[in-house]
Amino acid sequence: RDMSRPHSYKVEAVVLRRSRFGEADLRLTLFTPSHGKLSAIARAAARPQSKLGGHLDLLTRSSLLLAQPRYGGADVVAQAHTIHSFLPLRRSLEGIGHGLYMADLVDRFLPEKLEQSPVYYLLLHALHRLVEGDGEAAVRHFEVLLLGLLGYSPELHHCLGCNLGLLSAPAFFAPARGGLVCSRCRSQEAVARPVSPGCLQVLRRLTETELGAAPQLSAEVADELRGLLRSYITYLLEGDMASARFLDSVRQPPVKSALP
């Protein structure tokens, strides 16, 4: 083999993140089933006439040929072909917001070059569910299953302070503990939010069912579950995510003007 030429390899990937790099290049964060999360550069892909750019949109699943530079640095996208664009997600702010939030979770939780094919296929399945229009339930279920795959599944049956069974007793969620505490142990936690029986029942079901079998969520349970999981994820990541704040702004109804 001619060692002067860069090594090339084929992968499929979902584009988690992209930004301008220099005048016309794109810097990409790709998530692959075989190589985990990768950084790559797409030369001249930001130009309108580029043949690569349309295959490298955010959340697009593409087949790629990547070239490794001789002297190190990010891989370079040599070829790209779209497998699935998830185009319907781009027709609403909430749809694209949900998709970008899930991509953001994967990007924040996973280090580079760690193979995580179960997470890859979970993300693909969740994106397909978003296209079907089941946004809120799909995102909540994705959060729960992602946490489980990464080893952060919350304890939902026993108090993490005294090991009391919490099948029917009042329960509180303590992010720093990684799950439930009882009313007696709640005082020992800096943050512990009450969990309603309905929310706890749904949360337990989400941890025990596959992505396509999520229960329907009432508005009240959806709001409570969103806040509970967000507090836990924010604790694990040591900060809130911009994509979560964007979704907050999308959900808020427009303020009515007092002017006639």
N, C-alpha and C positions, 0 to 999 in steps of 0.2 A: 504493500500500500504506500502511496505517496504521502509521506509525513508532512509535506509542506501545505497540504490541503486540510481545511478544518473538518472535523468529524461531524456528520449529520445524522439525525435520527428522527423518526416519525412518532408523533404523539397525538392523542386527542385531548382537548382541553376546554374548560370554561374560562372565559375572561372575567376575572374578579375585579380588576382595577386597570385603568389606563390613564395616561397623562402625556402631555406634550414633552418631548425631550429634544432640546435644541430647536432648530427652525422648522423641521418637517418630520422628525422621527416621533415614534410613540414608544413610551416605556410601559410595559405590560406586566401585570401579575397574573399568571396562568395557574389553573388548578387542574392537574392531570391524575388519572387513576393509577398510573404506573410509576411516576416520579414525584408525586406530591405537588407542592406549590413551587413554581419556578418564576424567576424574573427573566424577561426577554425584551429585546429591542426590535421594533419593526421599522426598518429604514424607509424614509420618505412616505410612510403610511398615512401621515396627516395631510398630505396633498390631495386636493379634490380628485385628481386623475389616477390616484393610486389604485392598483388592483388588489392590494392587501387590506386596505382600511375597512371596507365593508364586511369583511370576514372576521374582524377583530373588535366588533362593538362589544360593549359591556354585556355580560350574561350570555353571549353567543357561545354555543358549543361548536368547535371547529376541529378539523383535522389539519395538523400542522407539520411542516418539515422545519426542524430547528437545526441551526449550525452552531457549533461551538468554536469560538475564536481561538486562534493558536496561542495567544498570550493572555488568556483569562478574560474575565468580565462576563457580562450577561450574554446568554445565547441570542442568536439573531434569527428572526423569522424569515425563512427563505421562500416558503410557500404556505398558503392558507386556503382552506375550503370549508364553507359553512355546512355543518351537519344539521343544526337546529338553531334558529334565530330567536325563538320565544317572542316573536314580534308582537302578539297581543298585549304583552306586558307594557309595551311602550305607549299604549293608547290611553293610559290614565296615570296620574301622578301617584296614586296609591299602588297601582300594579307595579310600576317601575321601582317605587319606594320599597315595597315588600321584597322584590327580587334583589335589589342592591343591599338591603339590610341583611339578607341571608348570605350574600357574597361577602359582606363585611365581617360577619361572624366567623366564617371560614378563614378569612384572611387574618383576622386578629388572633384566633385561637391556635392556628397551625404554624409551626416553624417551616422554613423552606426545606425542600428536598427530603421530606419524610413521607413515605408512601402511606396513603390513607384512602385506599379504594372504597371502603364502606362509606366514608364521608362523601366521597365524590358522587357515588350513586344515590346517596340520600339527597344531596343537593339537586341532582338532575330530576329525581322523582318529585321533589318539592317544587321546582320550577314548573314542571308539567301540571302540578295541582294548582299552582297560581294561574296558569293559563286557563284552566277550567273554571276559574272564578271563585275559588274557595279560599280567599286571601287570608283572613284572620286566623281561621282554624289551621290552615296549612303552615303558617309561620309559627304559631304556638307549638304545633306538633313537631316541626323541624327543630325548634329550640330544644325541646325536651329530648328528642332522640339524638341530637348532636351532643348534648351534654352527656348522655349515656355512653355514646361511642368514645368520648374523650376521657371517660372516667370520673365525671362530675355529676352523675345522676344523684338527685337529692334523696335523702332519707325521708320517706313519707308514711311510715307505719309506727315508728317508735321515737320517743323523746331522746334526743342526742345528749341530754343532760343526765337523765336518770334511767333511761331505757324503758320508761312506762309505755305500754301499748296505747296508741292514739286512734283506735278505730272509731270511737264515738266521743271521746273527751275533747274539750276545747283545744285547738292547736294553733301554734304560732310559727311562722317561718323565719328562721334566723340565717341570713346569708353567710355570715362568718362561720357558722356551724356546718352549713351545707344541708340544711333540712329542718325538720320540725323540732320544736321544744314544747313542753307542757306549760300550763299556766304557772306552775310553781317555779320552773326553771327559767321562765321568761325574764324575771328580774335580773338574771345574771348576764343578759345579752344587751349590748349597746343598741342593737336594732333587731326587733322581732315584731313582725306584722301579723295581725290575726288572719286566719284563713277560714273562710266560710265552709260549711260541710259540702255545699254544691261545688265550690271551686276545688276542694281537696279530692272529691270523687272524680271530677274530670281530669285533674292532674295525674291521679293514679292510673286512670284509663289510658292516658296519653303515653305513659311510660311502658305500658304493657301491650300496646297494639301497634301494628304496622302503620306506615304513614297514610295509606289510603283508607284506613278505617277509623278516622278521628270522629268523635261525637260532635253533634251540633252544639254550638256555644251560644247561650243567651247573651244579650248585651252586657248584663251585669257580671256574669262569670268571665266573659271575654276581657272586660276592663280589669277585673281583679287579677286574673291570670297573667295578663300583660304586665301589670305592675309588679307582681310577685317575681316573675321570671326576669324582668328587667333589673330588679334590685339584686338578684343573685348573679346575673351575668356581669353587671357593673362591678360588683365586688370581685369576681374572678378576674376580670380584665383590668381592674384598678382604674376604672374611669368609664364614663358614658361614651356612646358612639354617636358621631355626627349623623349617621344614617337613621338612628333611632329618633334623634331630635327632628330630623326632616319629616319622618312619619308623624310625629306629634303635630307638626305644623299643618300637615295635609288633613289630619283628622279634625282639627279645630274648625268649627263652622265660621264663615266670614262674619266679621263684626258689622252689624247694621248701622248705617249712618243715622244720626239723630236729625239730620237736615231734611227738610221736605223735598 
